[in-house]
Amino acid sequence: MPRNGDLIRALAGWPHSPESVQPAARVPPAAPGPGHARGALPSSPMRIRYSLERIDSPGARRDLTPGRYVLGRDPSCNVVIEADGISRRHAEIEVLEDRGIAIRDLGSRNGTRVNDQPIRAGAWSGDVVVRLAAARLVLRERSPGLDEIAASHGSAVLSGASEPADRPVQPTNLVTLGRQLEAIARDTLGAGASLPRAPAVDQLLARWREVLGCGAIRIVRRDGGAVVAAAGDVEEHGVVVAEDQQALVEVVGAEPLARAALADLARALLVFGVPMLTAEPASAGPARNAVRAGPVASANPAMRETTERLARVAVAPISILLLGETGVGKDVLARFIHLNSPRREGPYLAINCAALPRDLLEAELFGVERGAATGVDARSGLFERASGGTLFLDEIGDTGADLQVRLLRALEDGSVHRIGGQRAVPIDVRVIAATNRDLRKEIEAGRFRLDLFHRLAGFVAAVPPLRARREDIVPLVLHFYRSMLQAVGRSSPGITSAALAALARWPWPGNIRELRQVVEGAVALLDDGEALDLMHLPPEFADDAPSRDDLRLERRVLAAERDALVTALAAAGGQHERAWQLLGIGKTSFYKKLREHDLMRADDRDC
């Protein structure tokens, strides 16, 4: 009977009669993984090969890494199963290093069946259904290469000894990367309250660079671009992973997931570790338009520019109008404006104008005078309660014509009349409005007042949708994932690369709000100690999941390169000279790329 690799080793020591062994499925041979000892679970939780789930009971699902697992009702078993007819030590499953599983019965009273066939011992690959007396279990093979933990959850890593802080890791093996980077920071900078010296920061960046395997890490001043700390080539520009008003951290040549793992630590380094490196000279006055509340984190240039402009106009006494799709975070930006304005010590109140009926909305905004209706007491509205601070009017485009008239009068007169009241109540409030509607089209259709638009639009900012700033998806996923784990008090080793890739590819029509709901829903499904994987996401995410080839950097780079060529040709009206100038490359490189991507015209073949 042909067997190979670990299948032979798994069955060699098991007592059985030849006629009782099921034919082993052919699996690709591979060398055993390092550190795999018979009878012991491997130290790394990343090599998930199978998931074990009881399909006739709401019992917990479990991820299985290479190693042996004893199943039975005895508390000492690796997997304890309470069901009729289960023996104390009923069966043993070995998850093999080179794919496949080996299963043997441990002399149970009621026997073990695999795919409805009685067995004493055997080996299989792929998915199998196992029956142990009255219990039915399904073992599902996980996709090789896509089941590694892509993003770890700090100290919540499952079992396994910690690796040396400076030991480099492969880009796809990131379960311990967050812990390594954090340990290096503690070791290099110490835990004291004093600010670190410049050499210590340089040393920290050098050690981080070694672990990440990247070309360079550098901290750059925003005014003038002076490098204040660096490891590697200080001349080469990279990807910004963290920034504040004074400085930013760039990484050259790091994998995307490595950049995501570094982002939080780099942000903390800017806040707590290097103010003495980036501070203004003693003779200089305070920085103009300094951001007192940290900017809304984003790696997208358009979003960063929007945030910076809002920080500047926050100090001016003008109304601000935020435009963008539902769920892009307009409410977060409104609070950011308030915290960076002279009114930051005053109240910040918000209301969704689309969430309330017209009469109730008017009462909430302007207040009610005693006696306006039977049994009604006097009550102030949001305009009065927000005096000295900021009032955020979300979905302003959904208000009716009568309310728009009252809003315009309040903004122009600086006073409001409560419903049923005769006296004007003075107000001192800064209004920030937001909408997902195209207000100019609403004005043309007669559904929104032009004079109110101009009163609200002292400054207009368009917030890009999440699909237009995909570099923010992974950091947001990790933020919501960690927050939800803390909220439900659950541990998890991290998120698998398959799940993270599916989340990164999704178009997110509901923007950040949808992303948050999906991640929080997935975390709610986790068993304690389980990694977040594709199975925890809505079914449509699994249908859209990428193949292994789709994840290859070379393939993604070629696709992006072709898109850039097509876009440049379209923008240049088909004029090649203009197109290569737009792309910033020379004529020879341009025509070489056209040939590689089969974009040459018939009359260009000789170029």
Disulfide bonds with the S-S distance in Angstrom:
none
